[in-house]
Amino acid sequence: GEKKTYTKEFEYEVGRRSVTVAAEAMNVFYIGVDNPISVSAAGVSSNQLQVSGSGSGITLKPNGSGKYIVNVTSAGVAKITVTGGGLTPTTFDFRVKRIPDPQARLSNSAGGAIGSGEMKAQGGVGAFLDNFDFDAKCEVVGFVLSYQAKRQDLVEVNNPGARFNDSARRLLEQARPGDAYYFDNVKAKCPGDQNSRLINSMVFKIR
């Protein structure tokens, strides 16, 4: 997506100087990914600036002139403080959030009508981060698959992991027009997650 830059200005004894800390996400750091920032101050060379962080388990790694990679480990608020070059110390607050919930999908569909051949060809359930600009992959850690054949009782299997196990595969092999498949209790883990998170359920009807 487009990069937005946030600027915060402060007064300085001799006229005005501005310091900028630009994050690639809008004043947010995400847990479990590298968050790039760039730091600059008007009239001060970047090697004179000292940049430090506090809160939310923050660590900073230099990544070129005036650039840093920020990593955070817990939700809340992280602070970046810029000093040096005769500047009054300035602190910027960033909200720290976990990676947004991914969407469970079979290939590119999160539910609806599907052909029996296409259903049988599926390998498992994926967890997709849409419109998230960072390099992060979430994994499905398990789900419950229920199969409803026309005028039959619901059959349910527990499937650990993302790929279909033998029991789930047997249910998929029975796909006929009019049947329904329900994916519930879909759990995923994203980078930085201590525990798995519940994401969307899916319903597919065989056409």
N, C-alpha and C positions, 0 to 999 in steps of 0.2 A: 504494500500500500504506500501512499505518499508519506514522506517523512515530515513530521511537524517539529518545529524547533521552538522551545519556550525560552524567553529571555527575562531575566530579572535584573533590574538596575538598582544601584545604590549610590548614595552621595559619597564623595571622597573630598578630603580637605582642599586639594588644589584642583578646582573645577570638577568635571564629571568623568568618571571612568565606568565602563560597564563590564560586567563579568557574565559570561554565558556558559551554562552547562546544558548541552543539547543531548537529549536521549532519543534513540530511534523510536521508542514507543512513548506516548504522551505522558511524561512525568510518572511513568510506571516502570518498575523493575519486576520481571517475572522470575519466580523460583525455578531452578532446574535448567536454565538456559544461560548462554552468554549474552549480557546486555551491553551493547557498545555505547559509550558516551564520548563526546568531545568537549573539551574545556578550553575556553579562551577568555582573555581579558584585554580590553582595549589598551594599547600602549605598553603592554607587558609581554615579553617573549615567553613562550610556553615553558621553556626550561627553567624560568624563574618561579613558576607557580608550583605550590605544594598542594596536592589534592589528597584528601583523606575521607574515609567513610566511617559511619557508625550506625548501629542498629540493624536488626533483622539478619544478623550473621553475615554482614557484607564483607566482601573482599574485593580489592581493586588490583588489576594487573595492567601495567603500562602496555600500550599497543600502538606505539608510534608517537609522533609529536602531538602533544595535547590530547591524545586519545587513550581511552582506558576500556578494559573489559570489566564489567561489574558482575559479580555472582552474589546471590542472596539465598538464604536457606530457610527463612521463616517469614510468614505474613506479618504485615504491620507497616511501619514507616522506616525508611532508611534515609540517612542524611549524608550529603556530600558537602564537605567544607573546603573552600578554596582560600589559600593564603599565599603570601610571598609577593615579591616585586613591589613592596610598599603598599599593598592593598589592606584595607580593613578586612578581617576574616568574614567571609560570606558563606552562609549555609543554605543549601537547597534541599527541600523535602521531596522524597519520592515515595509513592505508595508501592508497597510490595504485595504482589498478588500471585496466586498459583496460576499455572497455565489454564486457560479456559477449558471447559468441558469439550472433549472431542465428540463427534457424531458417529454412532455406530451405523455401519452400512454393509450391505452385501454388494461388492463391486461399487457401483455408483448410486445404488438405490437404498433409501431408508424405509422402504415399505411400498405397498400397492400391488398392482397386478404384475405377475411375472410368468413367463412360459415355463412349462415343466422341464424342458431341456435345459433352460438357463438355470433353473433352480438346482438341478442335479449336477450342474457344472461348477457350482460354487465350492470354494475351498475352505471358507471360514468367514468369520466376522472381523471386519477391520474397524479401527477407530481413527477418524480423520479430523485433523485440525484445519478447519477452513478459515481463510482470511487471517491467519496468524503468521506474522512475518518472520518468526524465528525458526531456526532449524531444530525442530523437536518432533519426536515420534512417540505416540501413545500406543500402548499394547492392550489388547483385550485379554483379560485374565480369566474370564469365564462367563457363562450365560446358561439360561435354561431354555431349551427348545421344546415347544409343544406342537404336536401335529394333530390337526383336526380333519380326518377324512369325512367325506359326506356321510351324514347319518351314522357316524361311529363315535365311540367315546374318545375323548382327548387322550393322547399318549404323550408323556413328558419325559425328557431325558436331561440330565445335568451334564454340561459340557465344560470341563476345565480347559483353560487356554483359548486361543483364538481359532485354531483349526478344528474342523469337525472331527469328532472321535467316531469310532465304528458305530456306536448306537445312534448318533445323530445322522451319520451317513445313511444308515439303513432307513431312517424315517424319510430322508430326502429322496431316496431312490423310489419311494412309493408315490411321488407327486403325480396327481391326476387333476384334470380341470375341475374346479369347484372346491378343491381342498384348501385348507388354510394352515399357515405356519406362523407361530408366535415366538418371538425372541424376547424373553423377559429377564429381569435381574442381570442385565448386561453390565459387567464391571470392567473398568479400564484403569491402567496405571500410566501416568505421564511422568516425564522427568521431574525430579524433585518431590514426587508424592511419597509420603510415608506409607499410606494405605491406599487400597484401590478405591475408586469412586464409581457410584452408580450413574450410568448414562441412559440414553433413550432406549425405549423398547421399540420393536418393529413388528409389523403384521404384514404378511405376504399372502395374497390369494392367487392360486394357480388358475391361469386363464385358459 
